[in-house]
Amino acid sequence: MVSVKEIPGAMGLEREQLLDLYYKMFLSRTVAQRERMLNRLGKGPFAITGEGQEATQVGATFALRPGHDWVLPYYRDIGVAITVGQTPRDLLLALLSKSEDISSGGRNMPSHFSEPKLRIVSGSAPVSTQLPHAVGVAFAAQLRGSDEVALVTTGDGGTSPGDTHEAMNFAGIHKCPVIFVVENNGYAISVRWSQQAAVPDVSVRAAGYGFPGVTVDGNDVLAVYGAAKEAVERARSGDGPTLIEAKTYRMVPHSSDDDDRRYRTREEVEAWGKKDPVVRFQKWLEEHDLVDRRKLDEIQQLAAEEIDEATEYAENAPKPAPESALERVYAD
């Protein structure tokens, strides 16, 4: 095998790191598929996943120091949660509303990721409220003199509410160490980007707040990682925020309650399916002799075993006690 350092576009990553990137992307895809399956079996009340957006989610988060930096994900970010350390078991316990659910003890909707020890800050159902929170987290780190950074994600639809403007404006003024990642999958549920804004790229808005904005291919995990790595370095050094727009596509309906056939054609979905980021990165690894069929089978088998174990555990885990519904509702 050739030296990884000789491969253009490897972004300084070693072979094991590149294989870890692939594993996290493949595992994220597997978890998402399992969540949708459990929903269709009537076991999970609601599923909102991000098949097609794994390169953006994993690539951006891979640039962080898990447990040191902060992440404020939005509801589609299975790949973000996996990359910073949550497990398929954690995610499926939340999906099935079990008492061992780390995020809320089975009290919240699925995909409201939260775990203090991993510094995952829980999001809320209203779109984009996590952006001001991320800026507050970053500003607090700045005031403490820490080199912690905050990475916050949202979809293209999440760039319309006023929370986004207020967050970016404050971050720009105070040079907060925050990275805004917009996972632009082309739709705010059913509303195309062209019907949301008069500009072709979200990233141009960053100039109005006084910090850099960049648009990258969101289906290229190494391109996303490279942009995020630069943004993290900039934030740590005190140079302030960055807006990263990753243009990608969700290959599935908005959620388990959505019928995407009503607003996009099958031809469009199939065309984007040929740009599948997991398949694309797998081909890149094979083309550069970083992996062979045996190693790929091993990685994929490991992911399958992990998700099967997680499913069995989550399905057999106890439900919350009925009286727990009254906890943390009223002050004692």
C-alpha positions in Angstrom: 0.0 0.0 0.0 1.2 3.6 -0.8 1.9 6.0 2.0 -1.2 7.9 3.0 0.9 11.1 3.0 1.3 10.8 -0.7 -2.4 10.7 -1.4 -3.9 14.0 -2.6 -6.9 15.0 -0.5 -6.3 12.8 2.5 -6.2 15.9 4.7 -3.2 14.7 6.8 -5.2 11.7 8.1 -3.5 8.4 8.7 -5.0 5.1 7.3 -6.6 4.1 10.5 -8.3 7.5 10.9 -9.6 7.2 7.3 -11.0 3.7 8.0 -12.5 5.1 11.2 -14.2 7.8 9.2 -15.7 5.1 6.9 -16.8 3.0 9.9 -18.6 5.9 11.5 -20.3 6.8 8.2 -21.4 3.2 7.6 -22.5 2.7 11.2 -24.6 6.0 11.0 -26.3 4.7 7.9 -27.0 1.4 9.5 -28.5 3.0 12.6 -30.7 5.2 10.5 -32.0 2.3 8.5 -32.7 0.3 11.7 -34.6 3.2 13.2 -36.8 3.4 10.1 -37.4 -0.3 10.2 -38.3 -0.3 13.9 -40.7 2.6 13.2 -42.4 0.6 10.4 -42.8 -2.3 12.7 -44.7 -0.1 15.1 -41.9 -0.2 17.8 -40.6 3.3 17.5 -43.1 6.1 17.4 -41.2 8.4 15.1 -38.0 8.3 13.0 -36.2 11.3 11.5 -32.9 10.2 9.9 -30.2 11.5 7.5 -29.3 8.9 5.0 -27.2 10.8 2.4 -25.9 13.3 4.9 -23.3 11.1 6.7 -20.3 12.7 5.0 -21.3 16.1 6.3 -22.1 15.0 9.8 -19.1 12.7 10.4 -16.6 14.8 8.5 -17.4 18.0 10.4 -17.5 16.4 13.8 -14.3 14.4 13.2 -12.3 17.7 13.4 -13.3 18.1 17.1 -11.9 16.8 20.3 -14.7 14.6 21.7 -15.4 15.3 25.4 -13.5 18.6 25.2 -15.4 20.5 22.5 -19.1 21.1 22.5 -21.7 19.9 19.9 -25.2 21.2 19.4 -26.7 18.9 16.8 -30.0 19.2 15.0 -32.5 16.3 14.8 -31.1 14.6 11.8 -27.6 14.2 13.2 -27.1 10.6 13.9 -23.6 10.9 12.4 -22.7 13.7 14.7 -23.8 11.7 17.8 -21.9 8.6 16.6 -18.7 10.5 15.9 -18.5 12.1 19.3 -19.1 8.9 21.1 -22.8 7.9 21.4 -23.5 4.3 20.5 -26.2 2.6 18.5 -27.5 1.3 21.8 -27.8 4.9 23.2 -29.7 6.0 20.1 -32.1 3.0 19.9 -32.9 3.3 23.6 -34.0 6.8 22.8 -36.0 5.7 19.8 -37.9 3.2 21.8 -38.4 5.5 24.7 -36.8 3.2 27.3 -35.9 4.2 30.8 -32.1 3.8 30.2 -32.3 6.4 27.4 -29.3 8.7 28.2 -30.9 11.8 26.6 -34.1 11.9 28.6 -34.9 8.6 30.3 -37.5 8.0 27.6 -39.3 11.3 28.1 -38.3 13.1 24.9 -38.8 12.5 21.2 -36.1 10.5 19.4 -33.2 12.4 17.9 -33.0 15.0 20.6 -29.5 14.0 21.3 -28.0 14.8 24.7 -25.1 13.6 26.9 -23.3 15.8 29.3 -20.1 13.7 29.5 -19.7 13.9 25.7 -20.7 17.6 25.8 -23.7 17.0 23.5 -26.1 19.8 24.4 -29.8 18.8 23.9 -31.7 20.5 21.2 -35.3 21.5 21.3 -38.1 20.9 18.7 -38.3 24.5 17.5 -35.9 24.9 14.6 -32.6 26.8 15.1 -32.9 27.5 18.8 -29.6 25.5 19.2 -27.7 28.3 17.4 -27.9 31.0 20.1 -27.2 28.3 22.7 -24.0 27.3 20.8 -22.9 30.9 20.7 -23.6 31.2 24.5 -21.5 28.0 25.1 -18.7 29.3 22.9 -18.8 32.8 24.6 -18.6 31.2 28.0 -15.6 29.2 27.0 -14.0 32.4 25.7 -14.6 34.2 29.0 -13.1 31.3 30.9 -10.0 31.4 28.7 -10.5 27.9 27.5 -9.6 26.6 24.1 -13.0 24.7 23.8 -15.0 25.3 20.6 -18.6 24.7 19.9 -19.9 23.2 16.7 -23.6 23.6 15.9 -25.5 22.2 12.9 -28.8 23.0 11.2 -30.5 22.4 7.9 -31.0 24.9 5.2 -34.5 25.5 6.5 -32.9 26.4 9.8 -31.2 29.5 8.3 -34.6 31.3 7.9 -35.6 31.9 11.6 -34.4 35.0 13.4 -32.4 32.8 15.9 -29.9 32.2 13.2 -29.3 35.9 12.5 -29.1 36.8 16.1 -26.6 33.9 16.8 -24.3 34.8 13.9 -24.4 38.5 14.6 -23.4 38.1 18.2 -20.8 35.5 17.3 -19.3 37.8 14.7 -19.2 40.8 17.1 -17.5 38.9 19.9 -15.4 36.5 17.8 -16.9 33.5 19.6 -15.2 30.2 19.0 -18.1 28.6 17.2 -18.5 26.7 13.9 -21.9 26.9 12.2 -22.5 24.0 9.9 -25.5 24.2 7.6 -26.4 20.8 6.1 -28.0 22.1 3.0 -30.0 19.1 1.7 -32.1 21.4 -0.6 -35.3 21.2 1.3 -36.9 22.7 4.4 -39.2 19.7 4.7 -40.9 20.2 1.3 -39.8 23.8 0.5 -36.9 24.0 -2.0 -34.0 26.3 -1.2 -34.9 28.6 -4.2 -38.2 29.3 -2.4 -36.5 30.0 0.9 -33.8 32.6 -0.1 -32.8 34.7 -3.1 -29.1 33.8 -2.8 -27.7 30.6 -4.3 -25.4 29.8 -1.3 -26.0 30.1 2.4 -22.3 30.8 3.0 -22.5 34.3 1.4 -24.4 35.5 4.5 -21.3 35.1 6.7 -19.8 38.3 5.2 -22.7 40.3 6.7 -21.6 39.1 10.1 -17.9 39.7 9.7 -16.5 36.2 9.5 -15.7 33.7 6.7 -18.2 31.5 4.9 -17.4 28.6 2.7 -19.5 26.2 0.6 -18.2 22.6 0.3 -19.4 19.4 -1.3 -21.3 17.8 1.5 -21.1 14.4 0.0 -17.3 14.5 0.1 -16.3 13.5 3.7 -12.7 14.7 3.3 -13.7 18.1 1.9 -16.0 18.6 4.8 -13.4 17.5 7.3 -10.8 19.8 5.7 -13.1 22.8 6.0 -14.1 21.9 9.6 -10.4 21.4 10.6 -9.6 24.9 9.3 -12.6 26.4 11.1 -11.7 24.6 14.4 -8.1 25.9 14.2 -9.4 29.4 13.5 -11.8 29.3 16.5 -9.2 27.9 18.9 -6.7 30.6 17.9 -9.1 33.3 18.8 -10.0 34.4 15.3 -13.7 33.7 15.7 -16.5 31.8 13.9 -16.9 30.2 10.5 -20.0 29.3 8.5 -19.7 26.0 6.6 -22.4 25.3 4.1 -22.3 21.6 3.1 -24.4 20.9 0.0 -25.8 17.4 0.3 -29.1 15.6 0.0 -31.3 13.4 2.2 -32.2 10.3 0.2 -35.2 9.5 2.4 -38.4 11.4 3.3 -38.1 14.2 5.9 -39.4 11.9 8.6 -41.4 8.7 9.0 -44.5 10.8 8.7 -43.6 12.4 5.4 -44.4 11.5 1.8 -41.7 13.1 -0.3 -43.3 12.0 -3.5 -45.5 15.0 -3.2 -42.7 17.5 -3.7 -39.8 15.8 -5.5 -39.5 13.4 -8.4 -38.1 9.8 -8.2 -35.7 10.8 -10.9 -34.2 13.5 -8.6 -33.9 11.1 -5.7 -32.3 8.4 -7.9 -29.8 10.9 -9.4 -28.6 11.9 -5.9 -28.6 8.3 -4.9 -25.7 7.8 -7.4 -23.8 10.4 -5.3 -24.2 8.4 -2.1 -21.4 9.6 0.2 -20.9 6.2 1.9 -20.4 4.5 -1.5 -18.3 7.4 -2.7 -15.8 7.3 0.2 -15.6 3.5 0.0 -14.6 3.8 -3.7 -12.0 6.4 -2.8 -10.5 4.1 -0.2 -10.4 1.2 -2.7 -8.9 3.4 -5.5 -6.0 4.4 -3.2 -5.3 0.9 -2.0 -6.3 1.8 1.6 -8.8 -1.1 1.9 -9.6 -4.4 0.2 -12.8 -6.4 0.0 -11.8 -8.5 3.1 -11.3 -5.4 5.2 -14.6 -3.8 4.0 -16.5 -7.0 4.8 -14.9 -7.0 8.3 -15.9 -3.3 8.9 -19.4 -3.9 7.6 -19.8 -7.1 9.6 -18.7 -5.2 12.8 -21.3 -2.5 12.2 -24.0 -5.2 11.6 -23.2 -6.9 14.8 -23.1 -3.7 16.7 -26.6 -2.6 15.5 -28.1 -6.1 16.0 -26.8 -6.2 19.6 -28.1 -2.7 20.2 -31.5 -3.6 18.8 -31.9 -6.6 20.9 -30.8 -4.8 24.0 -33.0 -1.8 23.4 -36.1 -3.9 22.7 -35.7 -5.9 25.9 -34.8 -2.9 28.1 -37.4 -1.8 30.6 -39.9 1.0 29.9 -40.0 4.0 32.2 -42.2 3.6 35.3 -45.6 5.2 34.8 -45.1 7.5 37.8 -41.9 8.9 36.3 -44.1 10.9 33.9 -44.7 13.3 36.9 -41.0 13.8 37.6 -39.3 17.1 36.8 -42.7 18.6 35.9 -43.4 20.5 39.1 -40.9 22.0 41.6 -40.6 19.9 44.8 
